[in-house]
C-alpha cells in the first residue's frame, strides 16, 4: 500500500530514516494501542542514538494515544475486528448503551464502531466513564506543532495530490492487492482512496466518480482533522505550511 498512503519514496527514506513503515501486511489489523507501543520502542531507539525523533501524522486517534496515553480497555478479538456490519445498526446498538458515544462517533468508520461496541459491551460502562480512569502515559514529552494553511490552498493541494495518485497507478495498486487476496472488507481497505477504488473495480462507480469521491472524502477528512486538532490540542504551536509535520 504505497501510493494510496503517500508513503515516502525509497530515495527520501534513504536520505531521512523513517520508522514504522512497512511493518504490517494489508491483511493484518492494527490499533492505536499497538501504534503507541511500537512508537515508544522506536522513540527509545532513536534517542539512544542521540537523534531527534519527529512524529508526523495523520490520524488524530493515534497521535492522542501516543501523546496522551490510553485507558485500559477490553481487548479486541481478531474475528470481531474484521467483523462487517451495517453502520446504522452499529450506531443504534451503541446508542442503546451510550447515547453520547453514538453522537460522538456518527462519522466514524465502521471498524471503529465495532471496536466501540466491543468496549461498551465488554465493560458495561460508558466511554465517558472509561475515559475518566487512569491513562497509561508515555515516558516521553512532546512539543506539538500544527500546520496552518489557507483552506482553499489546502483543498487545491488535496485535489492535485489525488490526481497524481491515480496517474501514479493507484488503481493498479489495488488490483494487485486484490490478486493477493486482500478483500475490500478488511480494515486496511477502509482507508480513503482504497475503498473508492474497490467500488470502481466492482463496477459500483465509474472512474470520474471514483476520483471525485476520493478528492471529496479527503477534503472532508482534512477538515475534521483540523477541527479535532484545534479542540484537542488548543495550545499546539501553529506553523506555516513550509513545516508539514507534527513535532
Secondary structure, DSSP 8 states (H G I E B T S, - for coil): --TTTT---HHHHHHS---SSS-S-TTS---HHHHHHHHHHHHHHHHHTT---------HHHHHHHHT-EE------HHHHT----HHHHHHHHHHH-HHHHHHTTTS-HHHHHHHHHHHHHH-S-HHHHHTS-EE--SS----EEE---HHHHHHHHHHHHHHHHHTTHHHHHHHHHHTT--TTSGGGGSTTHHHHHHHHTTSS-HHHHHHHHHHHHHHHHHHHHHHHHHH-TTSEEE-TT--S--
